[in-house]
Amino acid sequence: MFEPFSPLPPSAEKDLAGWFDSLARGLAESQQWGRLFDLRLLQTRSRLGLPLDRRGSLDDVDEPRRGALEEGYLAACREVGALLLESGRFRDAWMYLRPAGERLRMREHLRRAAPAEQHLDELIDVALLEGVDPERGLAWLLGRQGTCNAITTLDALQGQLDPHDLRACAEALVRHVAAELRGNLRGHLHRLRGSAPPDLAVRELVEQHPELLADGSYHLDPSHLASAVRYGRLLHDRSLLSTAWELADYGRRLPADLQYPGDPPFEETFPAHCRFFDVLLERDVEAGLAYFGARAEAAAAEEAPFGPLETWLILLCRSGRPREALDAYARWLPRDRELSSAAPTLLELARQGAAWERHAEICRARGDVVGFAAGELARREDGPS
């Protein structure tokens, strides 16, 4: 039986460490996680000969003991966090594992988690809101609260997610919305005809069965459809790009009053996105680039927002035309303006096209010393082209 108040052993370091371990096991068995954490910090302070009052400030600790105290703190975080994970208390575990930089360990446990109903909100909080595994968290949220809440949450978080995680969330959203739309189309067709072919994609369903869109019928909230299409611009996987194109193609078949305008150059939300995805799918590339190039040029002439320019740069970059993108960047982006993280950087364009002289020329013209230095370093890393 755990005796929390066993006497202190002789001063031998081995006996003292065993005494602390015995106390720690007892606190873990009784699930006194906070006290276990405090005990391990006390053990570290004792070992380093520091004052035992836990209110002592780290700022008052000299080196190298400060570094050792920090290591003890992180070790205690890992120990308590791991025990909480084993107990299925994911949110509490993350409170300890986060300062220890244990995101990968937390993500692995989320991957293996079987989300019971009573724990699902906690799992969503850690995976999505805390950014441990956003794609998995968004999938759980879609299943629990539906498309509307998931899109609202993703819109609020997108500025905090790194590009890889944001793209993974976009993939999950596009898959979900496409499956929802296809299921609703097949359900409608089954009501009309008594059966629905299981092997038809969205485009095939609406083309082979125009009655599905008769009398202004629609099968998904148009705002949800538009959001999925918008996030589809982040995709790189060709099959998913095709899926996003199908969503946009369905959207452009809807009545005009259900086609809500987007931000430039996507004012015609669904038709413009079809053009965008066509370029990435290597269909009507020249026509698509000409369309978005004209929109970028018109916006630049009117000193309008830079969305059209960003879109064109993205398409040029992803179509293997970085030198054209560099010229557009130099011509139309004012020296004192920066593009969003969605757009390719000047350095990325130069590296893709091995256009280091052009990069240096643009940086000199813009007075960008840091950009110039980055280009020179990247040129040296890449070696002769």
Secondary structure, 3 states (H helix, E strand, C coil): CCCCCCCCCCCCHHHHHHHHHHHHHHHHHCCCHHHHHHHHHHHHHHHHCCCCCCCCCHHHCCCCHHHHHHHHHHHHHHHHHHHHHHCCCHHHHHHHHCCCCCHHHHHHHHHHCCCCHHHHHHHHHHHHHCCCCHHHHHHHHHHHHHHHHHHHHHHHHCCCCCHHHHHHHHHHHHHHHHHHHHHHHHHHHHHHHCCCCCCCCHHHHHHHCHHHHHHHCCCCCHHHHHHHHHHHHHCCCHHHHHHHHHHHHHHHCCCHHHCCCCCCCCCCHHHHHHHHHHHHCCCCHHHHHHHHHHHHHHHHHCCCCCHHHHHHHHHHHHCCCHHHHHHHHHHHCCCCCCCCCCCCCHHHHHHHHCCHHHHHHHHHHHCCHHHHHHHHHHHHHHCCC
